[in-house]
């Protein structure tokens, strides 16, 4: 993984020292809260419903065991004993005291971490496929390019005050998008042209929130040396023409939609031709330098036999289910990628305790060359586990309450903090996710239903990505009471789609029953056990599910809200 040089280290240490002075001036009243707000946001510090929240950057989700231990220490020392994994592959702390935040930033800097640009109207954390570097289906590891983009965008003077926050995601597996690049302000896919050359397909204008849109291709093939100059031109056009009069219409997706992709492309190309210089070209030597930090670990030469299949067919069905659901293929024979589900019964999705983090760091050292990856589905990955060690690893994870066999299943719920923490929310998300987990916590049922994503947001800002859940749930305020809209048909992957509302909003005591009715109807109508829930919805439409939930397919009877 990338290692800071003296320049990296100095700017992060100095930034932490600078913020210490800003906090001191705020505490003495020398600056007002209004004056302090942009300063704290530039350092990842939000004011939520009850307390401050600090969001820590984890570029492309990659952590060393040393960094994981530091995150555990911060949770234990400065928070309430846990951290929360986010959908941007970050971690956040929900209860830090303002007086402690400078010390937390110092602690982070000591292990080459920070909270810079995790908030505010700037380029946020660059995200990537959580199987980057190990996936059998990727053309190339995208993380070196993510790191180059991170270095280019950090403290970029032209883009520190954009019309709105800006998010970039990248994948090296063009046939299987695990990074949701179509729902980002800029999405980048490593592709190969007809001549066998590697380059980038660039998408622009995707996003969720109040106006969910699927990104459009602005450049089918961008040669590698032009990555920075072309993305800079996209950002410059957005910075010049994006709306600043209405924050709800300030995202780049609104500008792309208003202009149309062809006109937006014309403006970007015009700027690109006029502004690109050799200084922004990406030389092969720089790519090689950064790529060296992501060299494969010292894998052993292991048999290529199907040990995973042997475990799945063995007598230990608990282990077999976990391997089937939480273990993925690795590009190196004899190794596997392991998803550690932190979606445990009774625990808010994404929450991981300090003791669990410490134990995960030790496990990463023993089993995965000291590396851990945060996923945008609020789980963790051990990327390089010897397949023969899966039984022993599973036993250790179960002892930590981290051995759930539910990756990509119903109980692997993604949710925002909702009204329990966020002052923007209209409804609670966490209690609903816990009720869903309790209702469907039966491994045979999970396996029968198969891969189904449930995503919950407590408001229209869509931090829980409800628009792209196979089943999406949106909390709304209805005359002072919490209600929920049920959506079906969303997908963040290559088959990207935005879910649509099924019918009238449902009360708190109706929504989980409705989810169960939808799933039961799916089991009745699917053509075979191999037909995914999403495919069945696309094949039969909404009417069978409306009848199941509302007793009628008539839109007037089913309602709409």
C-alpha positions as CSV (number, residue, x, y, z in Angstrom):
1,X,0.0,0.0,0.0
2,X,1.1,3.6,-0.5
3,X,3.6,5.0,2.0
4,X,3.8,8.7,2.8
5,X,7.0,10.5,1.8
6,X,8.3,13.5,3.8
7,X,6.1,15.9,1.9
8,X,2.9,13.9,2.6
9,X,3.8,13.5,6.2
10,X,4.6,17.2,6.7
11,X,1.4,18.6,5.2
12,X,-0.8,16.2,7.2
13,X,1.0,17.0,10.5
14,X,0.9,20.7,9.8
15,X,-2.8,20.5,8.9
16,X,-3.5,18.8,12.2
17,X,-1.5,21.5,14.1
18,X,-3.4,24.2,12.2
19,X,-6.8,22.8,13.2
20,X,-5.6,22.6,16.8
21,X,-5.3,26.4,16.7
22,X,-8.7,26.8,15.1
23,X,-10.4,24.7,17.8
24,X,-8.6,26.7,20.5
25,X,-10.0,29.9,19.0
26,X,-13.5,28.5,18.7
27,X,-13.4,27.4,22.4
28,X,-12.4,30.8,23.6
29,X,-15.0,32.5,21.4
30,X,-12.4,34.3,19.3
31,X,-14.3,32.9,16.2
32,X,-18.0,32.1,16.0
33,X,-19.6,28.8,15.1
34,X,-20.5,30.2,11.7
35,X,-16.8,31.1,11.1
36,X,-15.7,27.8,12.5
37,X,-18.0,25.7,10.3
38,X,-16.0,25.8,7.0
39,X,-12.8,25.1,9.0
40,X,-14.1,22.0,10.7
41,X,-15.8,20.7,7.5
42,X,-12.4,20.9,5.7
43,X,-11.2,18.6,8.4
44,X,-14.0,16.1,8.3
45,X,-15.9,17.3,11.4
46,X,-19.7,17.5,11.2
47,X,-22.3,18.6,13.7
48,X,-24.9,15.9,13.8
49,X,-28.2,15.7,15.8
50,X,-26.6,15.1,19.2
51,X,-22.8,15.6,18.9
52,X,-19.9,16.1,16.5
53,X,-19.1,13.4,14.0
54,X,-15.6,12.9,12.6
55,X,-15.2,11.1,9.3
56,X,-11.8,9.6,8.6
57,X,-10.5,9.1,5.0
58,X,-9.6,5.6,3.9
59,X,-8.4,6.0,0.2
60,X,-9.8,3.2,-1.9
61,X,-10.7,1.4,1.3
62,X,-7.2,0.0,2.0
63,X,-5.9,-0.3,5.6
64,X,-2.8,-1.8,7.2
65,X,-3.1,-3.7,10.4
66,X,-1.2,-0.8,12.1
67,X,-3.9,1.6,11.0
68,X,-6.7,-0.7,12.1
69,X,-5.2,-0.8,15.6
70,X,-5.0,3.0,15.6
71,X,-8.7,3.2,14.6
72,X,-9.5,0.8,17.5
73,X,-7.5,3.0,19.9
74,X,-9.3,6.1,18.8
75,X,-12.7,4.4,19.2
76,X,-11.8,3.3,22.7
77,X,-10.0,6.5,23.9
78,X,-12.0,9.3,22.3
79,X,-15.4,7.8,21.4
80,X,-17.8,5.2,22.7
81,X,-15.9,2.1,21.8
82,X,-16.9,1.7,18.2
83,X,-16.5,3.1,14.7
84,X,-18.9,3.2,11.8
85,X,-18.0,2.0,8.3
86,X,-19.5,4.2,5.6
87,X,-20.6,3.7,2.0
88,X,-17.5,5.7,0.8
89,X,-15.1,3.2,2.3
90,X,-14.4,5.5,5.2
91,X,-14.9,5.2,8.9
92,X,-16.6,7.7,11.2
93,X,-16.8,8.4,14.9
94,X,-20.2,9.6,16.1
95,X,-19.3,10.9,19.6
96,X,-15.9,12.8,19.7
97,X,-15.6,15.8,21.9
98,X,-14.5,19.0,20.1
99,X,-11.6,19.3,22.6
100,X,-10.3,15.9,21.6
101,X,-10.5,16.2,17.8
102,X,-7.0,17.8,17.5
103,X,-5.5,14.9,19.4
104,X,-7.4,12.4,17.2
105,X,-6.0,14.1,14.1
106,X,-2.5,13.8,15.6
107,X,-3.1,10.1,16.3
108,X,-4.2,9.6,12.7
109,X,-1.2,11.5,11.3
110,X,1.1,9.2,13.2
111,X,-0.2,6.2,11.0
112,X,-0.4,8.1,7.7
113,X,-4.2,8.9,8.0
114,X,-6.3,12.0,8.1
115,X,-9.8,13.4,7.8
116,X,-9.0,16.0,5.1
117,X,-11.7,16.4,2.3
118,X,-14.1,13.9,3.8
119,X,-16.6,16.7,3.9
120,X,-17.2,20.1,2.2
121,X,-17.6,21.0,-1.4
122,X,-14.4,19.4,-2.7
123,X,-13.2,16.2,-4.2
124,X,-14.0,13.5,-1.6
125,X,-12.4,10.2,-0.9
126,X,-11.5,8.3,-4.1
127,X,-13.2,4.9,-4.0
128,X,-12.6,1.6,-5.8
129,X,-13.6,-2.0,-6.2
130,X,-13.0,-3.7,-2.8
131,X,-11.4,-6.6,-4.7
132,X,-9.0,-4.4,-6.5
133,X,-5.7,-6.1,-7.1
134,X,-6.9,-9.6,-6.5
135,X,-10.0,-10.0,-8.7
136,X,-9.8,-12.6,-11.5
137,X,-12.0,-10.4,-13.8
138,X,-10.0,-7.2,-13.6
139,X,-7.9,-6.0,-16.5
140,X,-5.6,-4.0,-14.2
141,X,-5.3,-2.9,-10.6
142,X,-7.1,0.6,-10.4
143,X,-5.6,1.5,-7.0
144,X,-2.4,3.2,-8.4
145,X,-4.6,5.5,-10.4
146,X,-6.8,6.1,-7.4
147,X,-3.7,7.1,-5.4
148,X,-2.6,9.4,-8.2
149,X,-6.0,11.0,-8.3
150,X,-5.9,11.4,-4.5
151,X,-2.6,13.2,-4.6
152,X,-3.7,15.4,-7.4
153,X,-7.0,16.4,-5.8
154,X,-5.8,16.9,-2.2
155,X,-5.6,20.7,-1.5
156,X,-6.2,21.4,-5.2
157,X,-6.5,25.2,-5.1
158,X,-8.9,25.5,-8.0
159,X,-11.3,22.9,-6.6
160,X,-11.4,23.5,-2.9
161,X,-14.8,25.3,-3.1
162,X,-16.8,23.6,-5.8
163,X,-20.6,24.2,-6.2
164,X,-21.2,20.9,-4.3
165,X,-19.3,17.8,-3.0
166,X,-17.7,15.7,-5.7
167,X,-17.2,12.0,-5.8
168,X,-15.0,9.8,-8.0
169,X,-14.9,6.0,-8.2
170,X,-12.8,3.6,-10.3
171,X,-12.8,0.0,-11.3
172,X,-10.4,-2.2,-13.2
173,X,-13.1,-4.9,-13.9
174,X,-15.1,-3.5,-16.8
175,X,-17.4,-6.6,-16.9
176,X,-18.4,-6.5,-13.2
177,X,-18.7,-3.1,-11.6
178,X,-18.3,-3.5,-7.9
179,X,-17.5,0.2,-7.4
180,X,-20.9,1.7,-8.6
181,X,-19.0,4.0,-11.1
182,X,-22.3,4.8,-12.8
183,X,-23.6,6.6,-9.7
184,X,-20.7,8.9,-9.2
185,X,-19.9,12.4,-10.4
186,X,-17.1,10.9,-12.3
187,X,-16.8,7.1,-12.8
188,X,-13.7,5.6,-14.4
189,X,-13.3,2.1,-15.9
190,X,-10.1,0.6,-17.1
191,X,-10.8,-0.7,-20.6
192,X,-9.0,-2.2,-23.6
193,X,-9.5,-0.9,-27.1
194,X,-9.5,-2.8,-30.4
195,X,-5.7,-2.5,-30.7
196,X,-5.3,-4.1,-27.2
197,X,-4.2,-0.8,-25.6
198,X,-5.3,-0.1,-22.0
199,X,-7.0,3.2,-21.2
200,X,-10.0,4.6,-19.4
201,X,-13.7,4.9,-20.2
202,X,-14.9,8.0,-18.4
203,X,-18.5,8.5,-17.2
204,X,-19.9,11.7,-15.8
205,X,-23.1,12.9,-14.1
206,X,-24.2,10.0,-12.0
207,X,-25.5,10.2,-8.5
208,X,-28.3,9.6,-6.1
209,X,-30.0,12.0,-3.7
210,X,-33.1,14.1,-4.7
211,X,-32.5,13.5,-8.4
212,X,-31.0,10.0,-9.0
213,X,-29.3,9.7,-12.4
214,X,-27.2,7.1,-14.1
215,X,-23.8,8.5,-15.4
216,X,-23.3,8.8,-19.1
217,X,-20.1,8.1,-21.1
218,X,-18.3,11.2,-21.9
219,X,-15.1,9.6,-23.2
220,X,-15.1,6.0,-24.5
221,X,-11.3,5.7,-24.5
222,X,-8.9,8.0,-22.8
223,X,-5.2,7.2,-23.1
224,X,-3.6,6.8,-19.7
225,X,-1.3,9.8,-19.9
226,X,-4.3,12.1,-20.1
227,X,-6.1,11.0,-17.0
228,X,-5.4,14.0,-14.8
229,X,-5.7,16.7,-17.6
230,X,-9.1,15.3,-18.8
231,X,-10.6,15.0,-15.3
232,X,-9.3,18.5,-14.5
233,X,-11.2,19.8,-17.5
234,X,-14.4,18.1,-16.4
235,X,-14.0,19.7,-12.9
236,X,-13.2,23.1,-14.4
237,X,-16.3,23.1,-16.6
238,X,-18.4,22.1,-13.6
239,X,-16.8,24.7,-11.3
240,X,-17.5,27.4,-13.9
241,X,-21.0,26.5,-14.8
242,X,-22.5,24.4,-11.9
243,X,-25.3,26.1,-10.0
244,X,-24.4,27.9,-6.8
245,X,-27.8,29.5,-6.2
246,X,-29.5,26.2,-5.1
247,X,-27.6,23.5,-3.3
248,X,-30.2,20.9,-4.3
249,X,-29.4,21.6,-8.0
250,X,-25.7,22.1,-7.6
251,X,-24.3,18.6,-8.3
252,X,-22.6,18.0,-11.7
253,X,-25.4,15.6,-12.6
254,X,-27.8,18.6,-12.8
255,X,-25.5,20.4,-15.1
256,X,-24.9,17.4,-17.4
257,X,-28.7,16.8,-17.5
258,X,-29.5,20.5,-18.3
259,X,-26.9,20.8,-21.0
260,X,-27.1,17.3,-22.4
261,X,-24.1,15.0,-22.6
262,X,-23.1,16.1,-26.1
263,X,-22.9,19.8,-25.1
264,X,-21.2,19.0,-21.8
265,X,-18.7,16.9,-23.7
266,X,-18.1,19.7,-26.2
267,X,-17.3,22.2,-23.4
268,X,-15.0,19.7,-21.7
269,X,-13.1,19.0,-24.9
270,X,-12.8,22.7,-25.7
271,X,-11.3,23.3,-22.3
272,X,-9.1,20.3,-22.5
273,X,-7.6,21.3,-25.9
274,X,-7.0,24.8,-24.6
275,X,-5.6,24.0,-21.1
276,X,-3.8,20.7,-21.1
277,X,0.0,21.0,-20.8
278,X,2.9,18.5,-20.5
279,X,3.0,19.2,-16.8
280,X,-0.4,17.4,-16.4
281,X,0.6,14.4,-18.6
282,X,1.0,11.2,-16.5
283,X,4.4,9.8,-17.3
284,X,5.0,6.0,-17.3
285,X,7.7,6.5,-14.7
286,X,5.2,8.1,-12.3
287,X,2.7,5.3,-12.8
288,X,5.4,2.7,-12.2
289,X,6.6,4.5,-9.1
290,X,3.1,4.6,-7.5
291,X,2.3,1.1,-8.8
292,X,5.3,-0.3,-6.9
293,X,3.5,0.5,-3.6
294,X,0.8,-1.9,-4.7
295,X,3.0,-4.8,-5.7
296,X,1.6,-8.2,-4.8
297,X,2.5,-9.7,-1.4
298,X,4.8,-12.7,-1.3
299,X,2.3,-15.3,-2.3
300,X,3.3,-19.0,-1.9
301,X,3.0,-21.4,-4.8
302,X,0.0,-23.4,-3.8
303,X,-2.1,-26.2,-5.4
304,X,-4.9,-25.0,-7.7
305,X,-7.3,-27.7,-6.5
306,X,-10.8,-26.7,-5.5
307,X,-10.5,-26.5,-1.7
308,X,-13.4,-24.1,-1.6
309,X,-15.7,-26.8,-3.1
310,X,-14.4,-29.4,-0.7
311,X,-15.3,-27.2,2.3
312,X,-18.7,-26.3,0.9
313,X,-19.5,-30.0,0.5
314,X,-18.1,-31.0,3.9
315,X,-20.0,-32.0,7.0
316,X,-19.7,-28.6,8.7
317,X,-22.7,-26.8,7.2
318,X,-22.1,-23.6,9.2
319,X,-18.6,-23.4,7.7
320,X,-19.9,-24.4,4.2
321,X,-22.5,-21.7,4.2
322,X,-20.0,-19.1,5.2
323,X,-17.6,-20.1,2.5
324,X,-20.4,-20.1,-0.1
325,X,-21.6,-16.6,0.8
326,X,-18.6,-14.8,2.1
327,X,-15.6,-16.2,0.2
328,X,-14.7,-15.0,-3.3
329,X,-12.4,-16.2,-5.9
330,X,-8.8,-14.9,-6.0
331,X,-6.6,-14.5,-9.0
332,X,-3.8,-16.4,-7.4
333,X,-4.3,-20.2,-7.0
334,X,-4.7,-21.4,-3.5
335,X,-5.8,-18.0,-2.1
336,X,-9.3,-16.5,-1.4
337,X,-10.8,-13.2,-0.6
338,X,-12.9,-13.2,2.5
339,X,-15.7,-10.8,3.3
340,X,-16.0,-10.1,7.0
341,X,-19.7,-9.2,7.6
342,X,-20.2,-6.6,10.3
343,X,-24.0,-7.0,9.9
344,X,-24.6,-9.0,13.0
345,X,-28.0,-9.4,14.8
346,X,-28.6,-6.6,17.2
347,X,-25.8,-4.4,15.9
348,X,-26.3,-1.3,13.7
349,X,-25.1,-2.1,10.2
350,X,-21.5,-0.9,9.7
351,X,-20.7,-0.6,13.4
352,X,-17.5,-2.3,14.6
353,X,-16.2,-2.3,18.1
354,X,-12.7,-1.4,19.3
355,X,-12.1,-4.9,20.5
356,X,-13.2,-6.3,17.1
357,X,-11.0,-3.9,15.3
358,X,-8.0,-4.9,17.4
359,X,-8.7,-8.6,16.8
360,X,-9.2,-7.9,13.0
361,X,-5.8,-6.3,12.9
362,X,-4.2,-9.4,14.5
363,X,-6.2,-11.7,12.1
364,X,-5.0,-9.6,9.1
365,X,-1.4,-10.1,10.2
366,X,-1.8,-13.8,10.6
367,X,-4.0,-14.5,7.5
368,X,-3.8,-11.7,5.0
369,X,-0.3,-10.0,4.9
370,X,-1.6,-7.3,7.3
371,X,-4.1,-5.8,4.9
372,X,-7.8,-5.1,5.4
373,X,-10.2,-3.4,2.9
374,X,-13.4,-1.4,3.8
375,X,-16.2,-2.0,1.2
376,X,-18.8,0.5,0.1
377,X,-21.4,-2.0,1.4
378,X,-20.2,-1.3,5.0
379,X,-18.2,-4.6,5.5
380,X,-14.6,-5.6,5.5
381,X,-12.4,-7.8,3.3
382,X,-9.4,-9.8,4.0
383,X,-7.9,-9.9,0.5
384,X,-5.3,-12.6,0.6
385,X,-6.2,-15.6,2.7
386,X,-4.8,-19.0,2.0
387,X,-7.8,-21.2,1.1
388,X,-6.6,-24.0,3.3
389,X,-6.8,-21.7,6.3
390,X,-10.5,-20.8,5.8
391,X,-11.8,-23.2,8.5
392,X,-9.4,-21.8,11.2
393,X,-10.2,-18.2,10.2
394,X,-13.9,-18.8,10.3
395,X,-13.6,-20.2,13.8
396,X,-11.8,-17.1,15.0
397,X,-14.3,-14.7,13.3
398,X,-17.2,-16.6,14.9
399,X,-15.6,-16.1,18.3
400,X,-15.7,-12.3,17.6
401,X,-19.3,-12.3,16.4
402,X,-18.0,-11.6,12.9
403,X,-18.7,-15.0,11.3
404,X,-22.2,-14.2,9.7
405,X,-22.7,-16.0,6.4
406,X,-24.8,-13.2,4.9
407,X,-22.7,-11.3,2.4
408,X,-25.0,-10.0,-0.4
409,X,-28.0,-11.5,1.4
410,X,-31.1,-9.9,2.8
411,X,-29.6,-9.3,6.2
412,X,-26.5,-7.6,4.7
413,X,-28.4,-4.3,4.9
414,X,-26.9,-1.0,4.0
415,X,-28.2,1.9,6.0
416,X,-27.5,5.5,6.8
417,X,-27.4,6.7,10.4
418,X,-31.0,8.1,10.0
419,X,-32.8,10.0,12.7
420,X,-30.9,8.4,15.5
421,X,-27.9,10.6,14.6
422,X,-28.6,12.9,11.6
423,X,-30.4,16.2,11.8
424,X,-31.3,15.9,8.1
425,X,-33.2,12.7,8.5
426,X,-37.0,12.3,8.4
427,X,-37.1,8.8,9.8
428,X,-35.0,6.2,11.6
429,X,-33.0,3.7,9.6
430,X,-31.1,1.7,12.1
431,X,-34.0,0.2,14.0
432,X,-35.6,-0.8,10.7
433,X,-32.4,-2.5,9.6
434,X,-32.2,-4.4,12.9
435,X,-35.8,-5.6,12.6
436,X,-35.1,-6.9,9.1
437,X,-32.0,-8.7,10.3
438,X,-34.0,-10.3,13.1
439,X,-36.9,-11.3,10.9
440,X,-34.8,-13.0,8.2
441,X,-31.9,-14.4,10.3
442,X,-32.4,-17.9,9.0
443,X,-29.5,-19.1,6.8
444,X,-31.6,-21.6,4.8
445,X,-34.1,-18.8,4.0
446,X,-31.2,-16.5,3.1
447,X,-29.7,-19.1,0.7
448,X,-33.1,-19.9,-0.8
449,X,-33.8,-16.2,-1.6
450,X,-30.2,-15.7,-2.9
451,X,-28.5,-12.4,-3.5
452,X,-30.8,-9.5,-2.7
453,X,-29.6,-6.1,-1.6
454,X,-31.7,-4.0,0.8
455,X,-30.6,-0.4,1.2
456,X,-32.2,2.1,3.6
457,X,-32.1,5.9,3.7
458,X,-33.6,8.1,6.4
459,X,-34.1,11.0,3.9
460,X,-34.0,11.9,0.3
461,X,-30.2,12.6,0.4
462,X,-29.8,8.9,-0.1
463,X,-26.8,8.2,2.1
464,X,-28.0,4.6,2.4
465,X,-28.2,4.3,-1.5
466,X,-31.8,3.3,-1.4
467,X,-32.2,4.2,-5.1
468,X,-29.9,1.3,-6.1
469,X,-31.1,-1.4,-3.7
470,X,-32.9,-4.3,-5.3
471,X,-35.2,-3.4,-2.4
472,X,-34.9,0.2,-1.4
473,X,-36.5,1.9,1.6
474,X,-36.8,5.7,2.0
475,X,-37.9,7.3,5.2
476,X,-40.3,10.2,4.9
477,X,-42.1,12.5,7.3
478,X,-45.9,12.3,6.9
479,X,-47.6,14.8,9.1
480,X,-45.0,14.4,11.8
481,X,-44.9,10.6,11.7
482,X,-42.2,8.3,10.3
483,X,-43.3,6.5,7.1
484,X,-41.4,4.5,4.5
485,X,-41.5,4.3,0.8
486,X,-40.8,0.8,-0.6
487,X,-38.9,0.7,-3.9
488,X,-37.9,-2.2,-6.2
489,X,-35.6,-2.8,-9.1
490,X,-32.5,-0.8,-8.3
491,X,-28.9,-1.9,-9.1
492,X,-25.5,-0.1,-8.8
493,X,-23.6,-2.5,-11.1
494,X,-23.1,-3.0,-14.9
495,X,-26.9,-3.5,-15.2
496,X,-27.4,-0.1,-13.4
497,X,-31.0,0.9,-12.7
498,X,-32.9,3.2,-10.4
499,X,-35.6,1.6,-8.2
500,X,-39.1,2.8,-8.5
501,X,-41.7,3.3,-5.7
502,X,-44.1,0.3,-5.4
503,X,-47.1,2.2,-3.9
504,X,-48.2,4.3,-1.0
505,X,-45.9,4.9,1.9
506,X,-46.0,2.4,4.7
507,X,-46.1,3.0,8.5
508,X,-43.3,1.7,10.8
509,X,-45.3,-1.4,11.7
510,X,-46.0,-2.2,8.1
511,X,-42.7,-1.9,6.3
512,X,-40.9,-5.1,7.4
513,X,-44.1,-7.2,6.7
514,X,-44.2,-5.6,3.3
515,X,-40.6,-6.7,2.6
516,X,-41.4,-10.2,3.6
517,X,-44.5,-10.2,1.3
518,X,-42.3,-9.1,-1.6
519,X,-39.8,-11.8,-1.0
520,X,-42.4,-14.5,-0.6
521,X,-44.0,-13.4,-3.9
522,X,-40.6,-13.6,-5.5
523,X,-40.2,-17.2,-4.3
524,X,-43.6,-18.0,-5.8
525,X,-43.0,-16.5,-9.3
526,X,-39.3,-17.1,-10.1
527,X,-38.8,-19.4,-13.0
528,X,-36.0,-21.3,-11.2
529,X,-33.8,-21.0,-8.1
530,X,-31.2,-19.5,-10.4
531,X,-33.4,-16.5,-11.3
532,X,-32.2,-13.5,-9.3
533,X,-34.8,-11.4,-7.5
534,X,-33.8,-8.4,-9.6
535,X,-34.2,-10.4,-12.8
536,X,-37.7,-11.6,-11.7
537,X,-38.8,-8.0,-10.9
538,X,-37.6,-6.9,-14.4
539,X,-39.4,-9.9,-16.0
540,X,-42.8,-9.7,-14.4
541,X,-43.0,-6.0,-13.5
542,X,-44.5,-4.5,-10.3
543,X,-48.1,-5.8,-10.4
544,X,-47.5,-9.1,-8.6
545,X,-45.6,-7.4,-5.8
546,X,-48.3,-4.6,-5.5
547,X,-50.9,-7.3,-5.0
548,X,-48.8,-9.0,-2.4
549,X,-48.2,-5.8,-0.4
550,X,-51.4,-3.8,-1.0
551,X,-53.9,-6.4,-2.1
552,X,-54.3,-4.7,-5.5
553,X,-52.3,-3.8,-8.6
554,X,-54.6,-0.8,-9.3
555,X,-52.5,2.3,-8.7
556,X,-55.5,4.0,-7.0
557,X,-56.0,1.2,-4.7
558,X,-52.3,0.6,-4.0
559,X,-51.9,4.3,-3.5
560,X,-49.0,6.6,-4.1
561,X,-47.2,9.0,-1.9
